[in-house]
Structures are given as C-alpha cells and as structure tokens.
C-alpha cells in the first residue's frame, strides 16, 4: 500500500474488521490517525501514518494473499450461522488472518474453495461480468436424462429465482451414479 487508501479499507486489510464494521468503528470515534480521532469515512492514509484503534497501534495491512481450502460436506460457507452449524472458518487454523471466501459451496457440497484477505480480489473473481469460468463436477443418482439437461442449458427458475443458462456435459455413468461437468 504505497499510495493513499481509504481508512476503512486499510483497517480491513490489517485484519481488524470487515470494511463495513471498520466504518462503524470510525464513525464511533474509535480510530485515530497520527494522534487525531477521525470520523470521516473519506479519510485516506498511507503506510507512514500511525493508525490506532482504541489507543492500540493497528498492524500494517497485509499484502494480497490467496488460499485454497477443500471444503468437506457438512460445513457452511459463511462467517457465522444463525442456526449454530459449523462454518468453514471454525475449521481453519486460528493463526490465519481474516479471510473471505470467493464464492460458496452449500452444506451438502464438497470441493475447492478459494479464500482471500482482499475484498477487491474477491469481488473481481466473483463477478460474472469478469468472465471467470467456474467448473463443477456433479454426481447425480438415477438415469441420465438429456431433456432435463436441456432445461438447465436454457436457464431455469426455482422459487422465482432465475438461474442463467449453463453448460452441462455428461462425463460418465457408473452404476446408479451419473457424473456431469457443469460450467
């Protein structure tokens, strides 16, 4: 961070809180820059500034990093779950900085998740308009049914939520398991 950056982003990158949570801390007068309490969210800082939270020096922001995590079935991909279920963050080593998942996998799914400490990287990789292709390997029980796949290929609605068209390719059939690649 050699250039000026908004204070909330700097606090988030330092692992203090999410950007939105950092904004609340600033508005509550809990953050100072070079000895002056700030309440302006537009305040910009650089590495030479002395940033303090409740009188304690804030660590320098971490550089952008990316982790891979193999999510097993049964974990939720969220910071905290209102139903008290175990999240991926409860299974990560405590020494890691504050991380955000890039995308999600539902509780019944397992597979690779990417985690980052950089909200901008997360956003760039998640936005469909940026063109990053996600590939899923899907196992289905039953009989291969090409007409049903054609519906997915055209886009479907489930409970009034529209899903865009997707590419679905049959990989193999193994007994009662049918394997697909979905893009």
PyMOL commands that place a pseudoatom at each C-alpha (Angstrom):
pseudoatom trace, name=CA, resn=UNK, resi=1, chain=A, elem=C, hetatm=0, pos=[0.000, 0.000, 0.000]
pseudoatom trace, name=CA, resn=UNK, resi=2, chain=A, elem=C, hetatm=0, pos=[2.329, 2.747, -1.242]
pseudoatom trace, name=CA, resn=UNK, resi=3, chain=A, elem=C, hetatm=0, pos=[-0.496, 5.048, -2.299]
pseudoatom trace, name=CA, resn=UNK, resi=4, chain=A, elem=C, hetatm=0, pos=[-3.303, 6.669, -0.376]
pseudoatom trace, name=CA, resn=UNK, resi=5, chain=A, elem=C, hetatm=0, pos=[-6.177, 4.387, 0.575]
pseudoatom trace, name=CA, resn=UNK, resi=6, chain=A, elem=C, hetatm=0, pos=[-9.414, 4.927, 2.485]
pseudoatom trace, name=CA, resn=UNK, resi=7, chain=A, elem=C, hetatm=0, pos=[-9.100, 4.254, 6.190]
pseudoatom trace, name=CA, resn=UNK, resi=8, chain=A, elem=C, hetatm=0, pos=[-11.853, 1.594, 6.351]
pseudoatom trace, name=CA, resn=UNK, resi=9, chain=A, elem=C, hetatm=0, pos=[-10.136, -0.405, 3.630]
pseudoatom trace, name=CA, resn=UNK, resi=10, chain=A, elem=C, hetatm=0, pos=[-6.802, -0.114, 5.420]
pseudoatom trace, name=CA, resn=UNK, resi=11, chain=A, elem=C, hetatm=0, pos=[-8.344, -1.327, 8.687]
pseudoatom trace, name=CA, resn=UNK, resi=12, chain=A, elem=C, hetatm=0, pos=[-9.967, -4.231, 6.871]
pseudoatom trace, name=CA, resn=UNK, resi=13, chain=A, elem=C, hetatm=0, pos=[-6.713, -5.202, 5.130]
pseudoatom trace, name=CA, resn=UNK, resi=14, chain=A, elem=C, hetatm=0, pos=[-4.971, -5.060, 8.518]
pseudoatom trace, name=CA, resn=UNK, resi=15, chain=A, elem=C, hetatm=0, pos=[-7.422, -7.704, 9.747]
pseudoatom trace, name=CA, resn=UNK, resi=16, chain=A, elem=C, hetatm=0, pos=[-9.156, -5.501, 12.315]
pseudoatom trace, name=CA, resn=UNK, resi=17, chain=A, elem=C, hetatm=0, pos=[-12.686, -5.848, 10.908]
pseudoatom trace, name=CA, resn=UNK, resi=18, chain=A, elem=C, hetatm=0, pos=[-14.656, -6.032, 7.688]
pseudoatom trace, name=CA, resn=UNK, resi=19, chain=A, elem=C, hetatm=0, pos=[-14.817, -2.793, 5.736]
pseudoatom trace, name=CA, resn=UNK, resi=20, chain=A, elem=C, hetatm=0, pos=[-18.410, -2.124, 6.874]
pseudoatom trace, name=CA, resn=UNK, resi=21, chain=A, elem=C, hetatm=0, pos=[-17.518, -2.902, 10.503]
pseudoatom trace, name=CA, resn=UNK, resi=22, chain=A, elem=C, hetatm=0, pos=[-14.469, -0.610, 10.233]
pseudoatom trace, name=CA, resn=UNK, resi=23, chain=A, elem=C, hetatm=0, pos=[-16.713, 2.199, 9.014]
pseudoatom trace, name=CA, resn=UNK, resi=24, chain=A, elem=C, hetatm=0, pos=[-18.818, 1.848, 12.167]
pseudoatom trace, name=CA, resn=UNK, resi=25, chain=A, elem=C, hetatm=0, pos=[-15.681, 1.966, 14.343]
pseudoatom trace, name=CA, resn=UNK, resi=26, chain=A, elem=C, hetatm=0, pos=[-14.583, 5.160, 12.584]
pseudoatom trace, name=CA, resn=UNK, resi=27, chain=A, elem=C, hetatm=0, pos=[-17.998, 6.818, 12.939]
pseudoatom trace, name=CA, resn=UNK, resi=28, chain=A, elem=C, hetatm=0, pos=[-17.984, 5.901, 16.650]
pseudoatom trace, name=CA, resn=UNK, resi=29, chain=A, elem=C, hetatm=0, pos=[-14.706, 7.783, 17.119]
pseudoatom trace, name=CA, resn=UNK, resi=30, chain=A, elem=C, hetatm=0, pos=[-12.643, 4.697, 17.954]
pseudoatom trace, name=CA, resn=UNK, resi=31, chain=A, elem=C, hetatm=0, pos=[-9.957, 5.275, 15.309]
pseudoatom trace, name=CA, resn=UNK, resi=32, chain=A, elem=C, hetatm=0, pos=[-7.196, 7.865, 15.217]
pseudoatom trace, name=CA, resn=UNK, resi=33, chain=A, elem=C, hetatm=0, pos=[-4.682, 8.765, 12.528]
pseudoatom trace, name=CA, resn=UNK, resi=34, chain=A, elem=C, hetatm=0, pos=[-1.448, 10.452, 13.613]
pseudoatom trace, name=CA, resn=UNK, resi=35, chain=A, elem=C, hetatm=0, pos=[-2.985, 11.236, 17.015]
pseudoatom trace, name=CA, resn=UNK, resi=36, chain=A, elem=C, hetatm=0, pos=[-6.214, 12.758, 15.686]
pseudoatom trace, name=CA, resn=UNK, resi=37, chain=A, elem=C, hetatm=0, pos=[-9.543, 10.954, 16.140]
pseudoatom trace, name=CA, resn=UNK, resi=38, chain=A, elem=C, hetatm=0, pos=[-11.275, 10.725, 12.804]
pseudoatom trace, name=CA, resn=UNK, resi=39, chain=A, elem=C, hetatm=0, pos=[-14.948, 10.322, 11.935]
pseudoatom trace, name=CA, resn=UNK, resi=40, chain=A, elem=C, hetatm=0, pos=[-14.736, 10.993, 8.200]
pseudoatom trace, name=CA, resn=UNK, resi=41, chain=A, elem=C, hetatm=0, pos=[-15.040, 7.796, 6.142]
pseudoatom trace, name=CA, resn=UNK, resi=42, chain=A, elem=C, hetatm=0, pos=[-13.326, 9.539, 3.210]
pseudoatom trace, name=CA, resn=UNK, resi=43, chain=A, elem=C, hetatm=0, pos=[-10.073, 9.898, 5.195]
pseudoatom trace, name=CA, resn=UNK, resi=44, chain=A, elem=C, hetatm=0, pos=[-7.163, 8.469, 3.234]
pseudoatom trace, name=CA, resn=UNK, resi=45, chain=A, elem=C, hetatm=0, pos=[-3.988, 7.081, 4.770]
pseudoatom trace, name=CA, resn=UNK, resi=46, chain=A, elem=C, hetatm=0, pos=[-0.686, 5.563, 3.684]
pseudoatom trace, name=CA, resn=UNK, resi=47, chain=A, elem=C, hetatm=0, pos=[1.928, 3.303, 5.276]
pseudoatom trace, name=CA, resn=UNK, resi=48, chain=A, elem=C, hetatm=0, pos=[3.695, 6.143, 7.085]
pseudoatom trace, name=CA, resn=UNK, resi=49, chain=A, elem=C, hetatm=0, pos=[0.535, 7.121, 9.029]
pseudoatom trace, name=CA, resn=UNK, resi=50, chain=A, elem=C, hetatm=0, pos=[0.194, 5.978, 12.650]
pseudoatom trace, name=CA, resn=UNK, resi=51, chain=A, elem=C, hetatm=0, pos=[-3.264, 4.374, 12.861]
pseudoatom trace, name=CA, resn=UNK, resi=52, chain=A, elem=C, hetatm=0, pos=[-4.678, 3.448, 16.250]
pseudoatom trace, name=CA, resn=UNK, resi=53, chain=A, elem=C, hetatm=0, pos=[-7.847, 1.672, 17.362]
pseudoatom trace, name=CA, resn=UNK, resi=54, chain=A, elem=C, hetatm=0, pos=[-8.925, 2.296, 20.967]
pseudoatom trace, name=CA, resn=UNK, resi=55, chain=A, elem=C, hetatm=0, pos=[-5.413, 3.529, 21.735]
pseudoatom trace, name=CA, resn=UNK, resi=56, chain=A, elem=C, hetatm=0, pos=[-3.617, 0.477, 20.301]
pseudoatom trace, name=CA, resn=UNK, resi=57, chain=A, elem=C, hetatm=0, pos=[-1.460, 0.589, 17.186]
pseudoatom trace, name=CA, resn=UNK, resi=58, chain=A, elem=C, hetatm=0, pos=[-3.043, -1.163, 14.192]
pseudoatom trace, name=CA, resn=UNK, resi=59, chain=A, elem=C, hetatm=0, pos=[-0.851, -3.614, 12.291]
pseudoatom trace, name=CA, resn=UNK, resi=60, chain=A, elem=C, hetatm=0, pos=[0.261, -2.706, 8.798]
pseudoatom trace, name=CA, resn=UNK, resi=61, chain=A, elem=C, hetatm=0, pos=[-2.107, -4.018, 6.121]
pseudoatom trace, name=CA, resn=UNK, resi=62, chain=A, elem=C, hetatm=0, pos=[-1.288, -7.487, 4.850]
pseudoatom trace, name=CA, resn=UNK, resi=63, chain=A, elem=C, hetatm=0, pos=[-0.395, -7.950, 1.195]
pseudoatom trace, name=CA, resn=UNK, resi=64, chain=A, elem=C, hetatm=0, pos=[-2.936, -9.673, -1.052]
pseudoatom trace, name=CA, resn=UNK, resi=65, chain=A, elem=C, hetatm=0, pos=[-2.932, -13.414, -0.491]
pseudoatom trace, name=CA, resn=UNK, resi=66, chain=A, elem=C, hetatm=0, pos=[-4.939, -16.362, -1.736]
pseudoatom trace, name=CA, resn=UNK, resi=67, chain=A, elem=C, hetatm=0, pos=[-5.537, -19.712, -0.014]
pseudoatom trace, name=CA, resn=UNK, resi=68, chain=A, elem=C, hetatm=0, pos=[-7.161, -22.884, -1.243]
pseudoatom trace, name=CA, resn=UNK, resi=69, chain=A, elem=C, hetatm=0, pos=[-9.376, -24.915, 1.063]
pseudoatom trace, name=CA, resn=UNK, resi=70, chain=A, elem=C, hetatm=0, pos=[-11.028, -28.243, 0.415]
pseudoatom trace, name=CA, resn=UNK, resi=71, chain=A, elem=C, hetatm=0, pos=[-14.484, -27.873, 1.970]
pseudoatom trace, name=CA, resn=UNK, resi=72, chain=A, elem=C, hetatm=0, pos=[-15.908, -31.139, 3.249]
pseudoatom trace, name=CA, resn=UNK, resi=73, chain=A, elem=C, hetatm=0, pos=[-19.650, -31.835, 3.343]
pseudoatom trace, name=CA, resn=UNK, resi=74, chain=A, elem=C, hetatm=0, pos=[-21.470, -30.539, 6.391]
pseudoatom trace, name=CA, resn=UNK, resi=75, chain=A, elem=C, hetatm=0, pos=[-19.782, -27.135, 6.732]
pseudoatom trace, name=CA, resn=UNK, resi=76, chain=A, elem=C, hetatm=0, pos=[-21.415, -23.795, 5.972]
pseudoatom trace, name=CA, resn=UNK, resi=77, chain=A, elem=C, hetatm=0, pos=[-19.581, -21.247, 3.797]
pseudoatom trace, name=CA, resn=UNK, resi=78, chain=A, elem=C, hetatm=0, pos=[-20.317, -18.174, 5.910]
pseudoatom trace, name=CA, resn=UNK, resi=79, chain=A, elem=C, hetatm=0, pos=[-18.775, -16.198, 8.788]
pseudoatom trace, name=CA, resn=UNK, resi=80, chain=A, elem=C, hetatm=0, pos=[-21.431, -17.265, 11.270]
pseudoatom trace, name=CA, resn=UNK, resi=81, chain=A, elem=C, hetatm=0, pos=[-24.592, -19.333, 11.002]
pseudoatom trace, name=CA, resn=UNK, resi=82, chain=A, elem=C, hetatm=0, pos=[-27.812, -18.295, 12.742]
pseudoatom trace, name=CA, resn=UNK, resi=83, chain=A, elem=C, hetatm=0, pos=[-28.623, -21.980, 13.283]
pseudoatom trace, name=CA, resn=UNK, resi=84, chain=A, elem=C, hetatm=0, pos=[-25.315, -22.630, 15.029]
pseudoatom trace, name=CA, resn=UNK, resi=85, chain=A, elem=C, hetatm=0, pos=[-23.974, -25.006, 12.386]
pseudoatom trace, name=CA, resn=UNK, resi=86, chain=A, elem=C, hetatm=0, pos=[-20.220, -25.354, 11.923]
pseudoatom trace, name=CA, resn=UNK, resi=87, chain=A, elem=C, hetatm=0, pos=[-18.707, -22.976, 9.365]
pseudoatom trace, name=CA, resn=UNK, resi=88, chain=A, elem=C, hetatm=0, pos=[-15.554, -23.338, 7.305]
pseudoatom trace, name=CA, resn=UNK, resi=89, chain=A, elem=C, hetatm=0, pos=[-13.992, -20.607, 9.452]
pseudoatom trace, name=CA, resn=UNK, resi=90, chain=A, elem=C, hetatm=0, pos=[-14.397, -22.744, 12.564]
pseudoatom trace, name=CA, resn=UNK, resi=91, chain=A, elem=C, hetatm=0, pos=[-12.176, -25.380, 10.945]
pseudoatom trace, name=CA, resn=UNK, resi=92, chain=A, elem=C, hetatm=0, pos=[-9.389, -23.057, 9.764]
pseudoatom trace, name=CA, resn=UNK, resi=93, chain=A, elem=C, hetatm=0, pos=[-6.231, -22.562, 11.845]
pseudoatom trace, name=CA, resn=UNK, resi=94, chain=A, elem=C, hetatm=0, pos=[-6.613, -19.680, 14.312]
pseudoatom trace, name=CA, resn=UNK, resi=95, chain=A, elem=C, hetatm=0, pos=[-3.354, -18.049, 13.179]
pseudoatom trace, name=CA, resn=UNK, resi=96, chain=A, elem=C, hetatm=0, pos=[-4.755, -17.133, 9.751]
pseudoatom trace, name=CA, resn=UNK, resi=97, chain=A, elem=C, hetatm=0, pos=[-5.773, -13.523, 9.094]
pseudoatom trace, name=CA, resn=UNK, resi=98, chain=A, elem=C, hetatm=0, pos=[-9.380, -12.531, 8.480]
pseudoatom trace, name=CA, resn=UNK, resi=99, chain=A, elem=C, hetatm=0, pos=[-10.402, -14.321, 5.282]
pseudoatom trace, name=CA, resn=UNK, resi=100, chain=A, elem=C, hetatm=0, pos=[-13.275, -14.138, 2.815]
pseudoatom trace, name=CA, resn=UNK, resi=101, chain=A, elem=C, hetatm=0, pos=[-14.447, -16.973, 0.614]
pseudoatom trace, name=CA, resn=UNK, resi=102, chain=A, elem=C, hetatm=0, pos=[-14.542, -16.428, -3.110]
pseudoatom trace, name=CA, resn=UNK, resi=103, chain=A, elem=C, hetatm=0, pos=[-17.895, -17.932, -3.925]
pseudoatom trace, name=CA, resn=UNK, resi=104, chain=A, elem=C, hetatm=0, pos=[-19.707, -20.539, -1.868]
pseudoatom trace, name=CA, resn=UNK, resi=105, chain=A, elem=C, hetatm=0, pos=[-20.481, -24.212, -1.695]
pseudoatom trace, name=CA, resn=UNK, resi=106, chain=A, elem=C, hetatm=0, pos=[-23.673, -25.354, 0.001]
pseudoatom trace, name=CA, resn=UNK, resi=107, chain=A, elem=C, hetatm=0, pos=[-23.710, -27.555, 3.102]
pseudoatom trace, name=CA, resn=UNK, resi=108, chain=A, elem=C, hetatm=0, pos=[-24.129, -30.786, 1.113]
pseudoatom trace, name=CA, resn=UNK, resi=109, chain=A, elem=C, hetatm=0, pos=[-21.298, -29.978, -1.313]
pseudoatom trace, name=CA, resn=UNK, resi=110, chain=A, elem=C, hetatm=0, pos=[-17.604, -30.639, -1.025]
pseudoatom trace, name=CA, resn=UNK, resi=111, chain=A, elem=C, hetatm=0, pos=[-14.809, -29.209, -3.100]
pseudoatom trace, name=CA, resn=UNK, resi=112, chain=A, elem=C, hetatm=0, pos=[-12.254, -26.480, -3.612]
pseudoatom trace, name=CA, resn=UNK, resi=113, chain=A, elem=C, hetatm=0, pos=[-12.904, -23.029, -2.209]
pseudoatom trace, name=CA, resn=UNK, resi=114, chain=A, elem=C, hetatm=0, pos=[-10.591, -20.088, -2.671]
pseudoatom trace, name=CA, resn=UNK, resi=115, chain=A, elem=C, hetatm=0, pos=[-10.124, -17.749, 0.290]
pseudoatom trace, name=CA, resn=UNK, resi=116, chain=A, elem=C, hetatm=0, pos=[-8.507, -14.317, 0.278]
pseudoatom trace, name=CA, resn=UNK, resi=117, chain=A, elem=C, hetatm=0, pos=[-7.697, -11.424, 2.581]
pseudoatom trace, name=CA, resn=UNK, resi=118, chain=A, elem=C, hetatm=0, pos=[-8.504, -8.915, -0.189]
pseudoatom trace, name=CA, resn=UNK, resi=119, chain=A, elem=C, hetatm=0, pos=[-12.090, -7.804, -0.794]
pseudoatom trace, name=CA, resn=UNK, resi=120, chain=A, elem=C, hetatm=0, pos=[-11.254, -6.325, -4.213]
pseudoatom trace, name=CA, resn=UNK, resi=121, chain=A, elem=C, hetatm=0, pos=[-9.780, -9.621, -5.421]
pseudoatom trace, name=CA, resn=UNK, resi=122, chain=A, elem=C, hetatm=0, pos=[-12.834, -11.461, -4.078]
pseudoatom trace, name=CA, resn=UNK, resi=123, chain=A, elem=C, hetatm=0, pos=[-15.155, -9.153, -5.993]
pseudoatom trace, name=CA, resn=UNK, resi=124, chain=A, elem=C, hetatm=0, pos=[-13.167, -9.407, -9.242]
pseudoatom trace, name=CA, resn=UNK, resi=125, chain=A, elem=C, hetatm=0, pos=[-13.186, -13.188, -9.148]
pseudoatom trace, name=CA, resn=UNK, resi=126, chain=A, elem=C, hetatm=0, pos=[-16.885, -13.463, -8.219]
pseudoatom trace, name=CA, resn=UNK, resi=127, chain=A, elem=C, hetatm=0, pos=[-18.413, -11.070, -10.739]
pseudoatom trace, name=CA, resn=UNK, resi=128, chain=A, elem=C, hetatm=0, pos=[-19.796, -12.989, -13.744]
pseudoatom trace, name=CA, resn=UNK, resi=129, chain=A, elem=C, hetatm=0, pos=[-19.027, -9.978, -15.953]
pseudoatom trace, name=CA, resn=UNK, resi=130, chain=A, elem=C, hetatm=0, pos=[-15.298, -10.628, -15.449]
pseudoatom trace, name=CA, resn=UNK, resi=131, chain=A, elem=C, hetatm=0, pos=[-15.628, -13.931, -17.289]
pseudoatom trace, name=CA, resn=UNK, resi=132, chain=A, elem=C, hetatm=0, pos=[-14.003, -16.363, -14.854]
pseudoatom trace, name=CA, resn=UNK, resi=133, chain=A, elem=C, hetatm=0, pos=[-15.375, -19.810, -15.604]
pseudoatom trace, name=CA, resn=UNK, resi=134, chain=A, elem=C, hetatm=0, pos=[-16.323, -21.997, -12.663]
pseudoatom trace, name=CA, resn=UNK, resi=135, chain=A, elem=C, hetatm=0, pos=[-16.380, -25.706, -13.267]
pseudoatom trace, name=CA, resn=UNK, resi=136, chain=A, elem=C, hetatm=0, pos=[-18.314, -28.071, -11.038]
pseudoatom trace, name=CA, resn=UNK, resi=137, chain=A, elem=C, hetatm=0, pos=[-18.193, -31.842, -11.055]
pseudoatom trace, name=CA, resn=UNK, resi=138, chain=A, elem=C, hetatm=0, pos=[-21.660, -33.073, -10.152]
pseudoatom trace, name=CA, resn=UNK, resi=139, chain=A, elem=C, hetatm=0, pos=[-22.805, -36.550, -9.188]
pseudoatom trace, name=CA, resn=UNK, resi=140, chain=A, elem=C, hetatm=0, pos=[-26.460, -37.386, -9.686]
pseudoatom trace, name=CA, resn=UNK, resi=141, chain=A, elem=C, hetatm=0, pos=[-28.283, -40.546, -8.705]
pseudoatom trace, name=CA, resn=UNK, resi=142, chain=A, elem=C, hetatm=0, pos=[-30.559, -42.042, -11.303]
pseudoatom trace, name=CA, resn=UNK, resi=143, chain=A, elem=C, hetatm=0, pos=[-30.789, -42.177, -15.033]
pseudoatom trace, name=CA, resn=UNK, resi=144, chain=A, elem=C, hetatm=0, pos=[-29.159, -39.760, -17.465]
pseudoatom trace, name=CA, resn=UNK, resi=145, chain=A, elem=C, hetatm=0, pos=[-31.937, -37.579, -18.912]
pseudoatom trace, name=CA, resn=UNK, resi=146, chain=A, elem=C, hetatm=0, pos=[-30.865, -35.313, -21.772]
pseudoatom trace, name=CA, resn=UNK, resi=147, chain=A, elem=C, hetatm=0, pos=[-34.225, -33.378, -21.970]
pseudoatom trace, name=CA, resn=UNK, resi=148, chain=A, elem=C, hetatm=0, pos=[-33.819, -32.356, -18.302]
pseudoatom trace, name=CA, resn=UNK, resi=149, chain=A, elem=C, hetatm=0, pos=[-30.298, -31.146, -19.021]
pseudoatom trace, name=CA, resn=UNK, resi=150, chain=A, elem=C, hetatm=0, pos=[-31.618, -29.079, -21.927]
pseudoatom trace, name=CA, resn=UNK, resi=151, chain=A, elem=C, hetatm=0, pos=[-33.701, -27.112, -19.410]
pseudoatom trace, name=CA, resn=UNK, resi=152, chain=A, elem=C, hetatm=0, pos=[-30.532, -26.275, -17.461]
pseudoatom trace, name=CA, resn=UNK, resi=153, chain=A, elem=C, hetatm=0, pos=[-28.813, -25.308, -20.678]
pseudoatom trace, name=CA, resn=UNK, resi=154, chain=A, elem=C, hetatm=0, pos=[-31.589, -22.786, -21.423]
pseudoatom trace, name=CA, resn=UNK, resi=155, chain=A, elem=C, hetatm=0, pos=[-31.767, -21.373, -17.879]
pseudoatom trace, name=CA, resn=UNK, resi=156, chain=A, elem=C, hetatm=0, pos=[-34.316, -22.218, -15.208]
pseudoatom trace, name=CA, resn=UNK, resi=157, chain=A, elem=C, hetatm=0, pos=[-36.296, -20.600, -12.389]
pseudoatom trace, name=CA, resn=UNK, resi=158, chain=A, elem=C, hetatm=0, pos=[-36.609, -22.145, -8.946]
pseudoatom trace, name=CA, resn=UNK, resi=159, chain=A, elem=C, hetatm=0, pos=[-38.860, -20.462, -6.360]
pseudoatom trace, name=CA, resn=UNK, resi=160, chain=A, elem=C, hetatm=0, pos=[-38.984, -17.302, -8.519]
pseudoatom trace, name=CA, resn=UNK, resi=161, chain=A, elem=C, hetatm=0, pos=[-35.181, -17.113, -8.664]
pseudoatom trace, name=CA, resn=UNK, resi=162, chain=A, elem=C, hetatm=0, pos=[-33.817, -17.152, -12.201]
pseudoatom trace, name=CA, resn=UNK, resi=163, chain=A, elem=C, hetatm=0, pos=[-30.635, -19.055, -12.970]
pseudoatom trace, name=CA, resn=UNK, resi=164, chain=A, elem=C, hetatm=0, pos=[-28.715, -18.264, -16.122]
pseudoatom trace, name=CA, resn=UNK, resi=165, chain=A, elem=C, hetatm=0, pos=[-28.082, -20.898, -18.775]
pseudoatom trace, name=CA, resn=UNK, resi=166, chain=A, elem=C, hetatm=0, pos=[-25.227, -23.268, -18.024]
pseudoatom trace, name=CA, resn=UNK, resi=167, chain=A, elem=C, hetatm=0, pos=[-23.152, -25.715, -19.947]
pseudoatom trace, name=CA, resn=UNK, resi=168, chain=A, elem=C, hetatm=0, pos=[-23.703, -29.303, -18.846]
pseudoatom trace, name=CA, resn=UNK, resi=169, chain=A, elem=C, hetatm=0, pos=[-21.667, -32.184, -20.232]
pseudoatom trace, name=CA, resn=UNK, resi=170, chain=A, elem=C, hetatm=0, pos=[-22.079, -35.858, -19.425]
pseudoatom trace, name=CA, resn=UNK, resi=171, chain=A, elem=C, hetatm=0, pos=[-18.794, -37.207, -18.096]
pseudoatom trace, name=CA, resn=UNK, resi=172, chain=A, elem=C, hetatm=0, pos=[-19.623, -40.827, -17.313]
pseudoatom trace, name=CA, resn=UNK, resi=173, chain=A, elem=C, hetatm=0, pos=[-22.204, -43.221, -15.958]
pseudoatom trace, name=CA, resn=UNK, resi=174, chain=A, elem=C, hetatm=0, pos=[-21.113, -45.573, -13.201]
pseudoatom trace, name=CA, resn=UNK, resi=175, chain=A, elem=C, hetatm=0, pos=[-23.944, -47.789, -11.950]
pseudoatom trace, name=CA, resn=UNK, resi=176, chain=A, elem=C, hetatm=0, pos=[-26.597, -45.544, -10.386]
pseudoatom trace, name=CA, resn=UNK, resi=177, chain=A, elem=C, hetatm=0, pos=[-24.238, -42.552, -10.399]
pseudoatom trace, name=CA, resn=UNK, resi=178, chain=A, elem=C, hetatm=0, pos=[-24.206, -40.160, -13.328]
pseudoatom trace, name=CA, resn=UNK, resi=179, chain=A, elem=C, hetatm=0, pos=[-21.309, -37.677, -13.406]
pseudoatom trace, name=CA, resn=UNK, resi=180, chain=A, elem=C, hetatm=0, pos=[-21.570, -34.287, -15.109]
pseudoatom trace, name=CA, resn=UNK, resi=181, chain=A, elem=C, hetatm=0, pos=[-19.288, -31.324, -15.664]
pseudoatom trace, name=CA, resn=UNK, resi=182, chain=A, elem=C, hetatm=0, pos=[-21.201, -28.073, -15.191]
pseudoatom trace, name=CA, resn=UNK, resi=183, chain=A, elem=C, hetatm=0, pos=[-19.809, -24.686, -16.243]
for i in range(1, 183): cmd.bond("trace and resi %d" % i, "trace and resi %d" % (i + 1))
show_as sticks, trace
zoom trace
